[in-house]
């Protein structure tokens, strides 16, 4: 299993929660949509499940990149300047 897939699986639940929360706030916060909340909430749940996977897949390498950039900075030779 690749590192990208592991990271994507790890952050999938968190991203799904955020997408679900945004959808819920939109449905319940907009008066026209809140009238149809009983039919729209299952749609929000399904969309959050489906949209979280590609978002997690795109975000996973970015999380790893930050780690590698810090690691490279620590291992890079330091330049000594005389002033």
Secondary structure, DSSP 8 states (H G I E B T S, - for coil): --HHHHHHHHHHHHHHHHHHHHHHHHHHHSHHHHTTHHHHHHHHHHHHHHHHHHHHHHHHHHHHHHHHHHHHHHHS-------
